[in-house]
């Protein structure tokens, strides 16, 4: 069995444990376990971003990372909020000192449209781009992935031709991702989502979209509003929970990452939400979101996301909040088949040893998540978002279109059962 082992650079004499610098790079290693009994191991493939750098202030090293990749014309994809907050001013001076051309596309919107993606690709081509940086939330990082692919010299594919699983072809430009929220995990996933119509989205899933570098700098997340911190943090927790129970591709590495992600996220989300300047909690949240991203990139998410997408598509509810609204209700639906796995996650999320059977611990997990969502100040009912009750059947019908996600759910779900879940969440 081949495992990816990550090496940690040693602490310098001036580093504290909180300020530690962690660079993860896969190394080839064979792991042999001697045991007198046969230990069957399922076949699986695990892919991830080759280099992960987690360090407060690491964004100042972006120019250096680009130079290491022989960059000469760098294209940075972000949104207007990042620009207005002045976060790019932390990285521009290093590019100027390195005499590296830096072009910025800052028109990314929430749930980016085809028009936004195509505008970014056109601008990148005109700039003679040879390296791409995604700088922001999941939307900016998703657009950056598609720019790196479709602005690559010699690329002949159109954007619609890439939609689906495994349809992206050719090569892409070097890609560095810098998340400014702890939630999507896009910095370590081979997935990009594009809004294709009034209420529809399409996904592009391909190993070609897996970034080269994920740079986790908690200084970029300081002062993030509490409701954004809460929603994106719950989103990351959903990634870990759904990866741990993914029906088709759950595997030992994704399990390990999902559990460690939940330990970090559950242990730090309250502090990160209550104190926007808590650098330790925010660095832990960034790492937790990345580990959850690594998990679900290999053991895909399921019905929570399938039922969340129509909420975002029709009512423009932020993705993390959409997930949190349906999370407890989907878990209760799944619990009859997934109670063993939920029971294993319960003490990690609740940060307490638990007794009782797996069904009892599973219910403790679900009720604990309900309490957490309430404590974080997030809306807990669909009616709180002014969603008409008469619209619930349309949501259920649209959720059934997300079969690429529903096939991963531990329990099969019909349209009638989806409607029942929406009504429970109402």
C-alpha positions in Angstrom: 0.0 0.0 0.0 1.4 3.4 -1.0 0.8 6.3 1.4 1.5 10.0 1.1 3.6 11.0 4.0 4.0 14.7 4.9 7.2 16.1 6.3 7.1 19.0 8.7 10.0 21.5 8.7 11.5 21.8 12.1 10.8 24.8 14.3 13.4 27.5 14.2 14.8 28.8 17.5 12.4 31.8 17.2 9.2 30.0 16.4 6.5 29.3 19.0 4.1 26.4 18.5 1.4 28.7 17.3 3.6 30.5 14.8 5.0 27.2 13.5 5.6 26.9 9.8 4.3 23.7 8.2 5.1 22.7 4.7 3.5 19.4 3.5 5.0 17.7 0.5 4.1 14.2 -0.5 6.9 11.7 -0.4 6.7 8.1 -1.7 6.7 5.7 1.2 5.8 2.0 1.5 4.0 1.0 4.7 4.2 -2.6 5.8 2.2 -3.8 8.7 3.1 -7.2 10.2 0.1 -9.1 11.4 -0.6 -12.8 11.7 -4.2 -12.2 10.4 -5.1 -11.1 6.9 -6.0 -7.4 6.7 -7.9 -6.8 3.5 -7.6 -3.2 2.2 -10.0 -1.9 -0.4 -8.6 -0.5 -3.6 -8.6 3.3 -3.8 -6.8 6.3 -5.4 -6.0 9.4 -3.4 -5.0 12.6 -5.0 -4.3 16.0 -3.4 -2.5 19.3 -3.8 1.3 18.5 -3.8 2.4 21.4 -1.6 0.6 22.9 1.4 2.1 25.8 3.3 0.4 26.9 6.5 1.9 29.9 8.3 0.6 33.3 9.4 2.0 35.9 7.1 2.8 33.4 4.4 1.0 35.4 1.7 4.1 37.6 1.6 5.9 34.7 0.0 3.6 34.4 -3.0 6.1 36.1 -5.4 8.8 33.7 -4.2 6.6 30.7 -4.9 5.9 32.1 -8.4 9.6 32.6 -9.0 10.2 29.0 -8.0 7.9 28.0 -10.9 9.8 30.2 -13.4 6.8 32.6 -13.6 7.1 35.9 -15.5 3.5 37.0 -15.9 1.2 36.2 -13.0 -2.6 36.4 -13.1 -4.4 36.8 -9.8 -8.1 36.1 -9.5 -10.1 37.7 -6.7 -13.2 39.7 -5.9 -14.0 43.3 -5.2 -14.3 42.8 -1.4 -10.7 41.5 -1.2 -9.5 44.5 -3.3 -11.5 46.9 -1.1 -10.1 45.4 2.1 -6.6 46.0 0.9 -5.5 42.4 1.3 -3.6 42.5 -2.0 -1.4 45.3 -0.7 0.3 42.7 1.4 1.5 40.8 -1.7 2.1 43.5 -4.3 5.4 44.8 -3.0 7.1 41.4 -3.2 6.1 41.1 -6.9 7.4 44.6 -7.6 10.8 43.8 -5.9 11.0 40.5 -7.9 10.2 42.4 -11.2 7.3 40.0 -11.7 4.3 41.2 -13.8 1.1 40.9 -11.8 -2.3 41.3 -13.4 -5.4 41.3 -11.2 -8.9 40.2 -12.2 -11.3 41.3 -9.3 -14.7 40.9 -10.9 -15.5 37.5 -9.4 -19.0 37.4 -8.0 -20.6 34.9 -5.6 -21.6 31.7 -7.5 -19.6 32.9 -10.6 -21.4 32.8 -13.9 -20.1 31.6 -17.2 -19.7 35.3 -18.2 -17.4 36.0 -15.3 -15.3 32.9 -16.0 -15.0 33.8 -19.7 -14.1 37.4 -19.0 -11.3 36.2 -16.7 -10.0 33.7 -19.3 -9.9 36.5 -22.0 -8.1 38.9 -19.7 -5.5 36.2 -18.7 -4.8 35.3 -22.4 -4.4 39.0 -23.2 -1.9 39.3 -20.3 0.3 36.5 -21.6 -0.3 34.6 -18.3 2.0 31.8 -17.3 1.0 31.3 -13.7 -2.4 31.7 -12.0 -3.3 32.6 -8.4 -6.7 32.2 -6.8 -7.0 34.6 -3.9 -10.2 34.7 -1.9 -13.1 32.4 -1.2 -14.3 29.4 -3.1 -15.7 31.4 -6.0 -12.3 33.1 -6.7 -10.5 29.8 -6.4 -12.9 28.0 -8.7 -12.5 30.7 -11.4 -8.7 30.5 -11.0 -8.8 26.8 -11.7 -10.7 27.3 -15.0 -8.4 30.2 -16.0 -5.4 28.0 -15.4 -7.0 25.3 -17.6 -8.6 27.3 -20.4 -6.1 30.1 -20.7 -3.3 27.6 -21.1 -1.4 27.9 -24.5 -2.8 25.5 -27.0 -6.1 24.8 -25.2 -8.8 24.3 -27.7 -11.7 23.4 -25.3 -14.6 25.7 -24.7 -16.0 26.1 -21.1 -19.2 24.1 -21.7 -17.1 21.2 -23.1 -15.4 20.8 -19.7 -18.7 20.3 -17.7 -19.0 17.0 -16.0 -16.6 14.4 -14.6 -13.4 13.8 -16.5 -14.2 16.0 -19.5 -11.4 18.6 -19.1 -8.5 17.8 -21.4 -4.9 19.0 -22.0 -2.6 20.8 -19.7 -3.1 23.8 -17.4 -0.9 26.6 -16.1 0.8 26.4 -12.7 -1.9 27.2 -10.0 -1.5 28.5 -6.5 -4.5 28.9 -4.2 -4.8 31.3 -1.3 -8.1 30.9 0.7 -9.3 33.9 2.7 -12.1 32.0 4.3 -12.0 28.6 6.1 -14.7 26.6 4.4 -14.7 25.5 0.8 -11.5 23.5 0.7 -11.2 24.5 -3.0 -7.4 24.9 -2.5 -7.1 21.1 -2.4 -10.0 19.8 -4.6 -10.2 19.0 -8.4 -13.7 20.6 -8.7 -15.0 24.0 -9.9 -18.6 25.1 -9.9 -20.1 27.5 -12.5 -23.5 29.1 -12.6 -25.0 28.3 -16.0 -28.4 29.8 -15.8 -30.9 31.6 -13.6 -31.0 28.7 -11.1 -28.7 26.1 -12.4 -25.0 25.2 -11.8 -22.6 22.8 -13.5 -19.5 21.2 -12.0 -16.2 20.5 -13.7 -14.4 17.6 -12.0 -10.9 16.6 -13.2 -7.5 15.9 -11.7 -6.3 18.7 -14.0 -8.0 21.2 -11.7 -6.0 20.1 -8.6 -3.9 23.1 -7.6 -0.1 22.9 -7.2 0.1 24.9 -4.0 -2.3 25.7 -1.1 -1.1 28.7 1.0 -2.9 29.0 4.3 -2.3 32.4 5.9 -4.7 33.2 8.8 -3.7 36.9 8.7 -5.9 37.1 5.6 -8.9 36.0 7.6 -8.6 38.3 10.6 -11.7 40.4 11.1 -13.9 38.3 8.8 -17.5 38.9 9.9 -18.9 36.4 12.5 -21.7 35.2 10.3 -19.3 34.4 7.4 -16.8 32.7 9.7 -19.7 30.6 11.1 -21.2 29.6 7.8 -17.9 28.7 6.1 -16.8 26.8 9.2 -20.0 24.7 9.2 -19.5 24.2 5.5 -16.1 22.7 6.2 -17.5 20.5 8.9 -20.1 19.2 6.4 -17.3 18.3 4.0 -15.7 16.2 6.7 -18.9 14.5 7.9 -20.0 13.6 4.4 -16.6 12.4 3.3 -16.5 10.1 6.4 -19.8 8.5 5.3 -19.4 8.7 1.5 -20.9 5.5 0.1 -18.7 4.8 -2.9 -15.1 6.1 -2.3 -14.7 6.3 1.5 -11.2 5.1 2.3 -8.7 5.0 5.2 -6.9 8.3 4.2 -10.1 10.3 3.7 -11.3 8.9 7.1 -8.2 10.0 8.9 -8.3 13.5 7.3 -12.0 13.9 8.0 -11.6 13.1 11.7 -8.6 15.4 12.2 -10.5 18.2 10.3 -13.5 17.8 12.6 -11.2 17.9 15.6 -9.7 21.2 14.5 -13.0 22.8 13.3 -15.1 21.8 16.2 -12.4 22.8 18.7 -11.9 26.3 17.2 -15.1 27.5 15.5 -16.6 29.1 18.5 -13.4 31.1 19.3 -13.0 32.1 15.7 -16.6 33.4 15.5 -16.5 35.2 18.8 -13.1 36.8 18.3 -12.3 37.9 14.8 -8.6 38.6 15.7 -7.9 35.2 17.2 -5.0 34.1 15.0 -4.5 30.7 16.6 -8.2 29.7 16.1 -8.2 31.1 12.6 -5.1 29.2 11.5 -6.5 26.0 12.9 -9.8 26.6 11.1 -7.9 27.1 7.8 -6.0 23.9 8.3 -9.2 22.1 9.3 -11.0 23.3 6.1 -8.1 22.1 4.0 -8.0 18.7 5.6 -11.7 18.4 5.0 -11.2 19.4 1.4 -8.6 16.7 1.0 -11.1 14.2 2.4 -14.0 15.1 0.2 -11.9 15.5 -2.9 -11.4 11.7 -2.6 -14.6 10.6 -0.8 -17.2 12.9 -2.3 -20.0 14.8 -0.5 -23.6 13.7 -0.7 -27.2 14.6 0.1 -26.5 17.6 2.4 -24.9 19.3 -0.6 -27.5 18.0 -3.0 -30.3 19.6 -1.0 -28.2 22.8 -0.3 -27.6 23.6 -4.0 -31.2 24.4 -4.9 -31.4 26.8 -2.0 -28.4 28.7 -3.4 -29.6 28.5 -6.9 -33.1 29.9 -6.3 -32.6 32.1 -3.3 -28.9 33.0 -3.5 -28.3 31.8 0.0 -24.6 31.4 0.7 -23.4 27.9 0.3 -22.3 27.3 3.9 -25.5 28.6 5.2 -27.5 26.4 2.8 -25.6 23.4 4.1 -26.2 24.3 7.7 -30.0 24.7 7.2 -30.4 21.1 6.0 -27.5 19.4 7.8 -29.3 18.0 10.9 -32.3 16.8 8.9 -30.3 14.9 6.3 -28.2 13.3 9.1 -31.4 12.1 10.8 -32.6 10.7 7.5 -29.3 8.9 7.0 -28.9 7.7 10.6 -30.7 4.4 10.2 -27.8 3.3 8.0 -25.0 5.6 9.0 -25.3 5.5 12.8 -22.1 3.6 13.3 -20.1 6.3 11.5 -22.0 9.1 13.0 -21.4 7.5 16.4 -17.6 7.5 15.7 -17.6 11.2 14.9 -19.8 12.3 17.8 -17.0 12.4 20.5 -14.8 14.4 18.1 -17.4 17.0 17.3 -18.7 17.2 20.9 -15.2 17.1 22.3 -16.2 14.7 25.0 -16.0 10.9 25.5 -19.4 9.4 25.1 -21.1 6.2 26.3 -24.1 4.3 24.9 -24.8 2.6 21.6 -24.0 3.9 18.2 -27.6 5.1 17.5 -27.6 7.0 20.8 -24.2 8.6 20.0 -25.4 9.4 16.5 -28.3 11.3 17.9 -26.0 13.2 20.2 -23.9 14.2 17.2 -27.0 15.5 15.4 -28.4 17.4 18.4 -24.9 18.7 19.2 -24.6 20.1 15.6 -28.1 21.7 16.0 -27.0 23.4 19.2 -23.7 24.5 17.6 -25.4 26.1 14.6 -27.8 28.0 17.0 -24.9 29.1 19.2 -23.0 30.5 16.2 -26.0 32.7 15.4 -26.9 31.2 12.1 -30.6 30.9 11.0 -31.9 27.4 11.6 -35.1 27.3 9.6 -35.9 27.8 6.0 -38.7 30.2 6.9 -36.1 32.4 8.5 -34.8 33.1 5.0 -38.3 34.0 3.6 -38.5 30.8 1.5 -42.2 30.2 0.7 -43.5 26.8 2.0 -45.2 26.4 -1.4 -41.7 26.3 -3.1 -40.5 23.2 -1.2 -41.7 20.7 -3.9 -39.6 22.6 -6.5 -36.6 22.4 -4.2 -37.1 18.7 -3.8 -37.4 18.2 -7.6 -34.2 20.2 -8.2 -32.3 18.3 -5.5 -33.0 15.1 -7.5 -31.0 16.6 -10.4 -27.9 16.3 -8.2 -27.4 12.6 -8.8 -23.6 12.9 -8.9 -23.9 13.8 -5.2 -26.8 11.6 -4.2 -25.1 8.4 -5.3 -22.6 9.0 -2.6 -25.2 9.2 0.2 -25.2 6.3 2.6 -29.0 6.0 2.2 -30.9 6.3 -1.1 -33.2 9.3 -1.3 -36.4 9.7 -3.3 -38.0 13.0 -4.3 -40.7 12.5 -1.7 -38.1 11.9 1.0 -36.2 15.0 -0.1 -39.5 17.0 0.3 -40.0 15.5 3.8 -36.5 16.7 4.7 -37.1 20.2 3.4 -40.4 20.3 5.4 -38.5 19.3 8.5 -36.1 22.1 7.9 -38.9 24.6 7.3 
